[in-house]
Amino acid sequence: MASARAQIAALMRNGVLRPPPDATYADGDDAAWIDVDWTALQRTLELPSGRVNVLDTGGSGSPLLFLHGWSSNWQIFLLNIAAFMPTHRCLALDLPGFGASEMPSEPISIRGYARTVDAMCDALGVECVSVVGSSMGGFIGAELALSFGTRVDRLVLASAAGLSTEHVPRAPSVAAARVLAAGLTHARRFESAVVRRPQLRRAAMQFVMRYPERLSVPLAQELVLSAGKPGFVPALKALLGYSFRDRLAEIEIPVLIVWGENDMLVPVDDARTYQELIGANARRIVFQDTGHAPMLERPSRFNALLREFLAGDPEPESEIAGLSGS
């Protein structure tokens, strides 16, 4: 009979039990972002696709654009935007169908989202921008770089969708998403309980984060606001119905690929595939003991990597604790 220690080790390997996170997990979730008047930095733009909620911090620094993922909103980047506001003009938006943006006038698609982002940049007078895209936002950021090449000067793919999604069965996934969307809409009635009780937060967010119970209540509340939006199912259809694998080698700008080793939504193997398909201008970093949202789960590490990448400095070597890279 296996010893108790061996049984516990086996449960940890299988993900049933998890060791407590180290001190760097969610280490940027402090009061700094709460002190910002985020409402004053947002406005609605009338774009060809419809009314879009946009965040623009202003300032004279180089523009830095954050693109959120499926079933999310721009607030997923609160800990990153707060860190870069002093040095950059930070931009973000609620993609059409999510957050405070209305559904677009045309069917949701990855190319359509890229056109919306391009139109937003025109409306804001931004000619060239560095882009940070999470999950579906990485998919859109890569499409933006491919279709509007002079618009993007550097690209960060954080657990980006777009590769393994090619092989996900469409019909059952969409059917499941419809059920989930209804459940999320219903769950918003219990928002207070979800964000205040760590066990409920884990149940609601365990597929996105490794340790969702470590988020502060105010930050968890901002993220829960994105649940059950009308773009949920149409955006999933867009994710599953588009491929750009054969075009990725056309991306010639510097690319930083950041992934969580324990991503339960987009497999970490996709990080290596993205790097191989893009080529020598792509750099890959994997965060250990991290899920699908490295910029939210390891904000200090992510922000340090991003700052060095934007400055053109060499990225940290793989020996750094908690990271692996190539």
N, C-alpha and C positions, 0 to 999 in steps of 0.2 A: 504494500500500500504506500502510495506516495506520501511524503511528509507534508505537513501543513504549509511549510515554506515553498515546497515545489508546487503545490496546488495553487497557492496565491500567485506564484510566478507565472504559471500557465494561464491563469485568469487574466493577468496583466497583458501577456503576449496576445491573447485573443481579444483584448479590448473590453472585457467584461468589468475588470477593475483597472483603475488608472492610478499611478503614483501621483502624489501631490505635485503641482507645477513648481518650477523654480521661481526665484524672486523676480525674474525679468518678465514673467507672464503678466500682460495687461499693466505693465509698470508705468505707462504714460497716462493712465486713466486717473487723473487728478483734477483739482479744481480749476486748472488754467483754462480749459475750454469752456467751463461754465460761466466764466467771467466775461465772455465775449457776447456782445449783442448780435446774435446771428440773424435775428429778424431784420435788423437795419441793413444787413448786407445782402438780403435777397430781394429779387424783383421778378416780375413776370414779363417775358418777352413774347411778342407776337411773331412767330416764325411761320414759314410755309407749312410746317406740319401741325401748327396749332399753338396754343398758349403753353409756354414752358416756364417752370420755376427755375431761376438761375441764382447761384451764389457768386458774388464778385467782391473780393476783399479790397480791390483797388490797390493803389500804390504804384511805385515806379519800378519795382522789381520785375524780373523776367516772368512771363506767365507760366503757370503750372496748373494743368487741368486734371481733375479727378473724375473718373467715370465709374459709377457703381454697377453692381451686378443685378442678376435676376432677383425679383422679389425683395428689392432693397430700396434705398434712397441715398441722397448725397451724405446724410449724416453718418454713414458707415466710415467716413473719412474724418470725423471730427478731431480725432487725436493727431492726425497728420496735418490737416489744414491749420490747426491752432499752432503747430510747431513751425510751419513755413510762412505764415502770414507776415512776420517781421521782415522777411527777406525776399518774398515773391508775391506777385499778384496771383492769388489763388482763385481758381474758377472751378465751379462744379454745377451740376444740374440734376434735377429729377428727370430721368428719361421719360418720354411720353408714356403715359399709362401707369406711372409710379409716383410715389410721393405726392407733391402738390401740383404736378403737371397733369393736364387733361389727356385723354386718349388722342392719338394723332388722327389727322384727317385721312390718312392712308393706312393700309394694313401694316402692322408692325413687322419690321424686317431688320436684319443686321445692317444692310446697306442704307435703309431708311434712317436708322439711328445715326449712322455715320454722316449722312446728309444733314440731319438735324444739328449735330455737333458742329459741322462745318458752317452752317448758317448762323449758329449762335456766335461762333468766333467772328464772323463778318459783322454781325450786329454789335458786337462789343469792341470792334476795331482791333482785333487780335490777328496778326498775320501769321505768326509762327508760335507754336506752343509745345512744351514738354507734356507728355500725357502719362498718367498713371491709371491703369484700368484693372479693376478687380472682377474676376469671374467673367460674366457676360460683358462687363465693361472693358476687359482686356481684349475680348473678341472684337468689340466695336473699335477699340483703339487701334488694333492691328489693321482692321478694315479701313479706318481713317487714314492710316499711314500708307496703305496700298492705293486707295482711290483718290486721296488728296495729298500727294506726297510732299509738297512744299509746306503743308500746314504743320507737320509734326517734325520736330528736330531730335527728340529723344522719346523712347517708349519704354514703359515699365509694365510688364505682364505679371500680375499678382494672381496666381492660381487661375489662369485664364481658361475660359471655355473655348470651344472651337475645334478641338481635335477628337477626343474620345466621344464627344456628343454625336459624331457622325454615325456611330454604331449603336446608339440607343434606339430601341424599337419605338417608333413614333406613336402609334395608336394607343397602346397600353399606357405610355407615359403621359399622353395628353389626358386620357381618361382619369388617371390617378391625380393629375394636377387639378382637374375640375373638382374632384372630391376634396383635395387639400385646400383649394382656394375657398370653398364653402366653409370648411372648418376654420381656416384662418380668419375669415370675416366674423364668424361666430366667436372665435377666441378673443377678439379685440374687446369684447364686453368684459372680459376678465383680465384686462391689461394690467391693472394694479397688482393683482395677485401674482401674475406671471413674473413681473419684474421684481417684486419684493421677496418672493420665496425662491431661494437658490435651487431647490429641487424641481420646481416648476420651470424655472429658467433653463435648467439643464435639459428637461424633457422637450422644451420648445425649440432650443437652439443647438442641441448636441451634434447635429449634422454639419453645422457651420463652424462651430468653435470647439476646441479641445476641452476647455474649461469655462463654459459660459457663466457658471456661478461666480467667477472671479470678477465679472464686470460690476461696476458701481450701479446702483439703482438708477440714477439720472441718465447714464449712458444707455443702459438696457431699455429704458423707457423711450429714448429717442429712436432706437432701432426697431422696437415693436410697432411703432407708428406706421411702418411700411407694410405691415401684413395685410393680406386680403385686397390688394389694389386691382383695378380692372385689367391692367396689362399683364397679369400673372400668367394666364393660359396662352394668350397670343404671343407673348415673348418666348415662352417655352417652344411653341411651334416654330418660331423664327430660329431659335437655337438649334433645333433638331433638323431644320430644313435647309441649311446653308453650309457650304464647305469652301474653304480657301486654302487648303493644304498645298495645292500645286502652285500657289502664288507667293508663298511666304518667303521664298528666296529673293523676291524682288525688293524686300525691305532692306535698305542700305544704311539706315540710320542706326546709331547705337541702341541696343536693346538690353534691358536688365530683366531677367526672369526670376521671380521670387515665388517660392512654393512652401506650403506646409507639408512636412513629411507624413503627417497623419490625416491629410485631406480625405474626407469621406465622400465628397461630391465630384471632384475632378482628380483623377489619379495622379500621384506624383510623377509617374512615368511620362506624363504629358510634358513636364518641364524639360526633360531631356529631348523629347521629340521636337518641341518648339525650337530648342537650341540647334538641333541638327538640321532642321528644315530652314531656319533663318540663316545660319552660317556663322562665320567667324566674328561678325559684329555683335553676336549675342553672348551674354554672360549669364550663368545660372547659379543661383544660391538657393539652398533648401534649409528651412528652419526646422530644427528637430523639436519634437513634442509640440507640434503646432498643427492646427486644422486648416480650414478653407479660407481663413481671413488673416493672413500674416500681418497685414498693416494694422489690424485691430488687436490681434493677440500679442504681438511683439512690437508695439509701436516705437519704442526707443531704438531697437535694432533696425527696424524697417526705415525709420526716419534718418538714421545715420547712414545707412546704405544709399538711400535716395539722395541725400545731400552730397555724398561723394560722387555718385553717378552724375548728378546734374553739373557738378563742378568739373567733371572730366577726370577726376582723380582715380587711381587704381582702387578697385574694390578690395575689401579685406580678404586675406587668404583663408583657405578652408580650415586652417588649424584653430580659428577662433571658436571658443566654446559655444556649442549650440548651433553651429552653422556647418553646412557642407557645401562646397561649390566647385565649379569648374568653368 
